[in-house]
């Protein structure tokens, strides 16, 4: 019987970056192992990458806490980024001066970033057997002339 997969979350709300910009960075780490995701974020040249790195470390610390303090069996080296999303937060409405005494409105966007880690499913049989070797089959001749010469050998 398969048991439910444990999920370790971390969330940061009201981050002052547009969700579109945050999703660019989150797409880089979606589905990767935690170690690879942390290295990717270290070398990403986006301002939000440092904030996402902090959230990912927090989710990893949550997994460590549950494995040590709560006694849940978690292999931290086997974790991967299951879900990384950036939802819309509230928008701040601002006004910019425009020519001839008018005013243009614009919006400062915020986002709520959530990262969820999960453990890769362990195979039922822990030992892996080697796959049987495939034998090379003879190729059949393609043309009629090649068929004639192949039969004479």
C-alpha positions as CSV (number, residue, x, y, z in Angstrom):
1,X,0.0,0.0,0.0
2,X,1.4,3.4,-1.0
3,X,1.5,6.0,1.7
4,X,0.7,9.7,1.1
5,X,3.6,11.7,0.0
6,X,4.9,14.2,2.6
7,X,5.1,17.9,1.5
8,X,7.3,20.6,3.0
9,X,6.2,24.2,2.3
10,X,7.6,27.6,2.7
11,X,5.8,30.8,1.7
12,X,6.7,34.5,1.5
13,X,3.9,37.0,1.2
14,X,3.7,40.6,0.0
15,X,7.0,40.4,-1.9
16,X,7.6,43.6,-3.8
17,X,8.1,42.1,-7.3
18,X,5.6,41.4,-10.0
19,X,4.4,37.8,-10.2
20,X,5.5,37.7,-13.9
21,X,9.1,38.4,-12.9
22,X,9.0,36.0,-10.0
23,X,7.7,33.2,-12.3
24,X,10.7,33.5,-14.6
25,X,13.0,32.5,-11.7
26,X,10.6,29.9,-10.3
27,X,10.5,28.2,-13.7
28,X,14.2,27.6,-13.5
29,X,13.9,25.5,-10.3
30,X,10.6,23.7,-10.8
31,X,11.1,19.9,-10.7
32,X,14.8,20.0,-9.8
33,X,16.6,18.5,-6.9
34,X,17.0,20.9,-3.9
35,X,20.8,21.0,-4.2
36,X,20.6,21.8,-8.0
37,X,17.9,24.4,-7.4
38,X,20.0,26.2,-4.7
39,X,23.0,26.3,-7.0
40,X,20.9,27.6,-9.9
41,X,19.5,30.4,-7.7
42,X,23.0,31.4,-6.6
43,X,24.1,32.1,-10.1
44,X,20.8,33.7,-11.4
45,X,21.1,37.4,-12.3
46,X,17.7,38.4,-11.2
47,X,17.0,40.5,-8.1
48,X,14.2,38.1,-6.9
49,X,16.6,35.1,-7.0
50,X,18.0,35.9,-3.6
51,X,14.5,36.1,-2.1
52,X,13.6,32.7,-3.7
53,X,16.8,31.2,-2.4
54,X,15.8,32.3,1.1
55,X,12.3,30.7,0.7
56,X,13.8,27.5,-0.6
57,X,16.2,27.2,2.3
58,X,13.3,27.8,4.7
59,X,11.4,24.9,3.1
60,X,14.5,22.7,3.4
61,X,14.8,23.7,7.1
62,X,11.2,22.8,7.6
63,X,11.9,19.3,6.2
64,X,15.0,19.0,8.5
65,X,12.9,20.1,11.5
66,X,10.2,17.5,10.8
67,X,12.8,14.8,10.3
68,X,14.7,15.4,13.5
69,X,12.1,16.8,16.0
70,X,8.9,15.1,14.8
71,X,10.4,11.7,13.9
72,X,9.1,11.7,10.3
73,X,11.4,9.6,8.0
74,X,12.7,12.1,5.5
75,X,15.8,11.7,3.3
76,X,16.8,15.3,2.8
77,X,19.2,14.4,-0.1
78,X,16.2,12.9,-2.0
79,X,14.0,16.1,-1.9
80,X,13.0,18.0,-5.1
81,X,11.0,21.1,-5.8
82,X,7.5,19.8,-6.3
83,X,5.8,23.1,-6.7
84,X,7.0,26.7,-7.1
85,X,4.3,29.3,-7.7
86,X,3.9,33.1,-7.6
87,X,0.4,34.3,-7.0
88,X,-0.8,37.9,-7.3
89,X,-0.8,40.0,-4.2
90,X,-2.4,43.3,-3.6
91,X,-1.5,46.2,-5.9
92,X,-0.5,49.6,-4.8
93,X,-2.1,52.4,-6.9
94,X,0.3,55.2,-7.7
95,X,0.0,58.5,-9.6
96,X,2.7,60.0,-11.9
97,X,2.6,63.6,-13.1
98,X,1.8,64.0,-16.8
99,X,1.9,66.9,-19.2
100,X,-0.5,69.9,-18.9
101,X,-1.5,69.2,-15.3
102,X,-2.8,65.7,-15.9
103,X,-1.9,62.6,-13.9
104,X,-1.3,59.1,-15.1
105,X,-2.1,56.1,-12.8
106,X,0.1,53.1,-12.5
107,X,0.2,50.0,-10.3
108,X,3.0,48.6,-8.2
109,X,2.5,44.8,-8.1
110,X,3.2,42.4,-5.3
111,X,3.3,38.6,-5.2
112,X,2.9,35.7,-2.8
113,X,5.6,33.1,-3.5
114,X,5.2,29.5,-2.4
115,X,7.7,26.6,-2.7
116,X,6.8,23.0,-1.8
117,X,9.3,20.2,-1.6
118,X,8.6,16.5,-1.8
119,X,10.6,13.4,-1.5
120,X,11.2,11.3,-4.7
121,X,9.3,8.1,-4.6
122,X,11.4,5.2,-3.6
123,X,11.1,2.1,-5.8
124,X,9.4,-0.9,-4.3
125,X,12.4,-3.2,-4.9
126,X,15.4,-1.4,-3.5
127,X,17.9,-3.5,-5.5
128,X,17.9,-2.7,-9.1
129,X,18.6,-5.6,-11.5
130,X,20.6,-5.1,-14.7
131,X,18.6,-5.0,-17.8
132,X,19.1,-7.9,-20.3
133,X,21.4,-7.1,-23.1
134,X,19.9,-6.6,-26.5
135,X,21.3,-8.7,-29.4
136,X,22.0,-7.0,-32.6
137,X,19.8,-8.2,-35.4
138,X,21.0,-8.4,-39.0
139,X,19.7,-5.7,-41.3
140,X,17.8,-6.8,-44.3
141,X,19.1,-5.5,-47.7
142,X,17.2,-2.5,-49.0
143,X,17.3,-2.8,-52.7
144,X,16.7,-5.6,-55.1
145,X,20.3,-5.5,-56.3
146,X,21.5,-5.7,-52.8
147,X,19.3,-8.7,-52.2
148,X,20.8,-10.6,-55.1
149,X,24.4,-9.9,-53.9
150,X,23.5,-10.7,-50.3
151,X,22.3,-14.2,-51.3
152,X,25.5,-15.1,-53.2
153,X,27.8,-14.7,-50.2
